[in-house]
Structures are given as structure tokens and as C-alpha cells.
């Protein structure tokens, strides 16, 4: 692609490529900015997944309440969504029909890092992840779209060679002199 001329660059400054008037996607842009989602495809995937969960919950609701298959499916769905962290409690099937894309966004690694006070903002958390400072369990995570379930939430830590980890441990006076530099 050729280099844009001065007047072309000036015109493009006034165009917002994220929000178009024809799409009416103001809510989508707001959510993407709030959770610092860089790829629009990620948000559309979360929308599709939440739509599938809601349709599944509605189909289960249409079954006979005394049917053992309904109780089994209900318990499996509630258990799965609770362990993923998409619903707060295992109370009822009604919570499953209220799952939306924001619930998936709240389980992204940068948002979990902010909740665990590992970063001040979601944008900082994304930067830390992309620079290779974060691991979940034993493996290094470089993708900010990594979804953290409730089981893995306790295993989100800094990598051993991370300078940020060294600064945090030095600040807390917990640094080991014989540990990694």
C-alpha cells in the first residue's frame, strides 16, 4: 500500500473505523473498550457462545419438570457454567438464561488479573500478558483472550524471570537472595 498524502491522512483522522452508523454497535464498542478486547472476532465468539447457552437453557426449560433427563441436563449445565465462572451461584436455571458476552469477557485473563490486584488497569494487564510476564499454572500465557475458569484462578502468577515479580517481591521484602535474578 502506498504512503497516504497529507490531505488523505487528515481526512482519515475524522473517520472512526470501530463504530459505524449502519451497524448500531455502540454497545459492542463500549464492551470492547471496557474489557480492552483487541479483536472483534473474540467478541463475536463470546456473543455466539452466550447465545448457545441461552438457547440450551430455554430448551431445557421446555422439557417436563418431572423428567429425570431435565434434572440431569440442568445440573450439568449449571455445574459447567459455575465452574467456568459465568454464573455466580448454582441456584437455578434462570441464571443460565441470563448469560451474555460480558460474562465471558469478565473471565478473560486481563480482567482476572485486575481483580487479583496484579495490574492497575485492564490495558496494563494486556501489556503484561503480551510481554510474557504472566503464567497460568506451569505454562506461559501470551494471549490476552485466555479464559480463566474458577479452578485456574488461584494459579495466575508472574513468571519466574519476570522483572515485575522481582520488584513486587523486593517491595514486600520477600525476595530470596538465592533465587533467580
N, C-alpha and C positions, 0 to 999 in steps of 0.2 A: 504494500500500500504506500502511496506517495505521501510525502510530508504535507500537512494541511497549510494553506496560506493563512496569513494573519486574519483576514476577514472571515474565513471559514472557521477558524478556531474561536473567534469572537462569537459567531452565531451558535456554535455548539455549546458554549458555556451556558446558554439560556435554555438548553434542552435537557430535561431530566429523563434519562434512559430507564430509570427504575419504575417510575409511575406514569402510566399513560392514561389519558382521559377515557379512552374507549374501554379499557379493562375494568375500571371501577375497582381497583385493587388497593385502595387506601389501607384497608385492614391488613392485607398481606404485607405491604411495605412497612407498616407500623410494627408488626410482629417480627419481620426480618431485621429491622433496625434494633428492636428491643433485645433480641437474643443474638444479635450480631451474626446472622446467617449469611454466608457469602454466596452460596449457590441457591438460585431459585428452585432448582430441581429437588434439593433437600426439603424445602418447604412443601412442594407439591407431593413428595413422597409421604411426608407426615400427614398431609391432608387426606391422601388416599388410604393410608393405614387407619386413620381415625374414622373415616367413612366406613371401612370394612368392619371395624369393631362395633360401630353403632348399628350397622345393618345386621350383624350377627346377634347383637343383644336384642334387637327388635324381633328377629326370627325366633329366638329362644323364648321371648315373651309371648309369642303367638301360640306356643305349644300348650298343651293341657297342664295346669299347675300340679296335678297329681301324678303326672308321668315321671317315672324314675329317670328316663333319659334327660328330661328337662333339668332335674335337680343335679344330675351328674355334669351336664354341659355348663350349667350356671356356676357350679362350684369350680370347675376347671377354668372357665373364663375369668371369674373373679380372682382366683388364685394367680393366674398368669399376669393379669393386669396389675395386681397388687405387688407382685414380686418385681415387675418391671418399674414400678413406681408411678404408674399412670393414674391410679386411683388412691386416695388417702387411706381408706379403710375397706374391709371385706364385708361391709354391711349388706348391700343389696345390688341387684342387677340394674337398678336405676342409675347408679354411678357409672356403669359401663356405657350407658346410652348417652352420657354427657361428656365422653372423652373427645377432645378436639386436638388440633395440631399443636396448640400451645402446650399441651400436656407432654407431647413428645419433645418439644423444644426445651422444656424445663428439665428433661433428663439428659440433655447434651452435656458433654464433659466440661465446657467452659462455665456453664451455669452452675453445675455442681461444685466446681472449684470456687466460685464466688460464694456459694452457700457455706462452704467449708472454710471460708476466710483465707484461701490460698492466693487470692487475687482481689484487687480493689474493684475492678470492673470486668465485664464480660469481654471487652476488647483486649484488655491486658491478658486475660486468661487465654484468649485465642492466640495471642502473640507468643505466650509461654509454650503453648502446645506445639505451635508450628516450629519454634526454635529447638524443640526436643528436650524440654525441661521436665516433662511430666511422664509418669508411668502409671499404669493401672495393673496392679499385681506385679508380676515379673516382667511384663513386656512394655516397651516404649510405645507411646501413642503419639502420632504426628497428625492425626485427622481430628479437627475440632468437631466434626459431626458424630463422633463416637458416642453412642448411647450407653449410659451407666445405669445398670439396674441396682436394686437395693443391696444385693449381695456384694457387689463390687465397690460400692460407695466408700467402704472403710479402707479400701486398698488403693485409693488415689493418693499418690505421694510424689515427691520430687525424685528425679533420677539421682544416682549416687554421685555422678560427676557434675551435677548442676551447680553453677555459681550461686544461684538464688538459695539453694539448700544450704550452702556454706554460710551465706550471710545470715540466714534465719537461725541456724544453729549457733553461730557466733553471737548473735544478738541475745538469744535465750541462754547463753552461757552453757550450752550442752555440747559444744564441739569437742570431738575426740582428737587429741593431738596425733594419734597413731592411725587415724582413719584416712580415707582418700583425700587428696589435696584439692 
